[in-house]
Structure formats: structure tokens, C-alpha cells
Amino acid sequence: MAEIKIKNVAKNFASYQALNDINLTVSDQEFMVLLGASGCGKTTLLRIIAGLETATQGEVWINDRRVDHLPPKDRGIAMVFQNYAVFPHLTVFENIAFGLRMHNHPSAEITKRVHRTAELMHIERLLKRYSGELSGGQRQRVAVARALAMEPDVILMDEPLSNLDALLRLEMRAELKGVLAESKTTAIYVTHDQVEAMSLADRISVMNQGRIVQASDPVDIYRNPAEKFVAGFIGNPPMNFLVADKRPDGRWTVGGQPYDGPSCAENTLDFAIRPEDVVLAETGIKAKVNVVEPLGAHLLVTCDVNGAQFRATLDSDANIGRGDTIALQPQLDRIRWFNPSNGMRQSLEKNDV
């Protein structure tokens, strides 16, 4: 069993607080992604788990064993770095075998593990080559194979696909997810790429300014963001936000249209809807079209609604152009509401789907 528990972890660099009271449990064999913008603390947290950084406070547990006082080699982990760290003077075989040799495994066991992990990563034909003869994708496979050959309790990955081109990243994402599921290894993966996070993760921990603001499965984070930050960070394009004004009857006015919303003391709320959750209609939120971008199966339309930018993903056969005024009707069960004073989501039970 390789459950990871992070308990009240904080990290200060002089007067700068990089992490603030992080609590997180990663289940056995779970693929957890730490997602956030640069500087949010995700790599610092990964390095604390690995033992490459020391926490200012808090505890790290792996397999019901506290490990934050142990050196990296004694934590039962393996790590895959952004730059691959493949040794150029060694063959692929020796690169994969490197950690095993450092731990004095028998020669027969090393050969067995190297060939098994090479087959798993589809690089068994490359074992006699040197890294200079490999493509970026092949070097990435070598780095992952080297980590898996150690049969670690936990594998930690710090943006391992960021140096690959778009098509190769797509291929490696699918391959990596399948390989880790087959190896039954608990994984923590750091990325700033939300598409990568959504496609790989069993759960995502969204980080902002040194704290975890939401940890849940990808669909729940996408549909039910807990904070306005998450709603604006997840999605491409992200959620639209419009100001909603409370009416005397308790309903809310958005873009000139009345909507049912939360019962609360605030007189204004942030109304949020994803671009793909609106449709062209006879009535709805009035929007002036500024830009129309044909994207194959659909149009991405950027509009102006009372001075606020609003994007809509519409059918590619929609007959609209720059300067047109259109009506956009949101799917009512996809509307989300946020408190503008603290950014927290305002609960509305019938919208929580």
C-alpha cells in the first residue's frame, strides 16, 4: 500500500511563504495532479515529498511511515524531472539500470527489470543506444522507465512532458496513464497545463498562492469549481463572469435578463457560465459580437456584454459576424454563482449537478 499523507505542511523562504498549511491525502495507486500557475507552490510541495526540500513545519507520511526526516533514497520514491536527466555517456540499458546498480541489486535482477520496464515503455529496441541518438519523446520514455524499474512505492513527476511538442505530448499522456495504471504505482504529477491535468488525473489538487483551493476529480472541478479562481483557471476558454444585481423580488438580473439564484445577503454576485454552455436564442443575454474564430467543428465567439468580455462556443454553421448583436441563453443547470467579496461559490442546490 502506498498512501501519502501531507499534514499541515508549510514552507517559508525567508519572509516569503511558499506553502501555507497544506493537508492532502493521496490514496494507494491514485494518480494525483498538482495543478496551478507558476509560483503557486506545486513544485515546492513535490520537492518536500521527495526530500529535496525541507518543510518549515508539518509532516509527510508514506505507507503509514513518517518520512520527512529521511533522505530521498530511503523514502521509497522515484522522480521524473522536466529535463529528463538522462545520462549522455550511458546507453539506454545503463540509464534504466542506474538506480538499481546504486542499490546493489543482483545483475540478473537488474537485467530482468530493465527489459520489463523497457517493454512497458516500448523502448526495448533502443537499449543499446546512447541518449544523443534518441528523440525527445524517447528520452522521456527512458526517464520514466528508469523510475519504474526501481519499483517505487511512489513516483513523483515534475512537468515531465513540457519539453515535448504538442502531438508527442498527446501520445505520451495516453501512454503514461496506461503504464502507471498497469504498474499500480501511486503517482503525484505537477503541471501548469490544465488539459494535461484533466486527461491524466484521478484527482486534481488546484493550487493558488501556496494553498490547495480545491481537490476533487476532474469532472467535479470543471463543473463545480469551489472558488472563482478555479472557475477562471480551469477551462479553455475559461468561465465567463458577469455582474448579477439583486432584484426586489429576490431574483437576479444578468445582462438584462432575470434569473433565479442563491438566497443571500449580498446585493451583487458574480454570475458564471462556461462558453460551451450557452446557445443562440431569440431571447437571452444581449451580446455584441467582436470576434468570430472558426475552429472546425465550432465557432469561438468573443462578445461584449455591458462592457464585460463574454465568450461563447457555438455551432460552426451559426450565421453571425463582427458587429452583430445576438442573444445568448445559458443552460440553467450550468450556471454557477460566486461571492465577489471572497471569491467563494454560493451554493444553489438545484445547480449542483
Secondary structure, 3 states (H helix, E strand, C coil): CCCEEEEEEEEEECCEEEEEEEEEEECCCCEEEEECCCCCCHHHHHHHHHCCCCCCEEEEEECCEECCCCCHHHCCEEEECCCCCCCCCCEHHHHHHHHHHHCCCCHHHHHHHHHHHHHHCCCHHHCCCEHHHCCHHHHHHHHHHHHHHCCCCEEEEECCCCCCCHHHHHHHHHHHHHHHHHHCCEEEEEECCHHHHHHHCCEEEEEECCEEEEEECHHHHHHCCCEHHHHHHCCCCCCEEEEEEECCCCCEEECCEEECCCCCCCCEEEEEECHHHEEEEEEEEEEEEEEEEECCCEEEEEEEECCEEEEEEEECCCCCCCCCEEEEEECHHHCEEECCCCCEECCCHHHCC
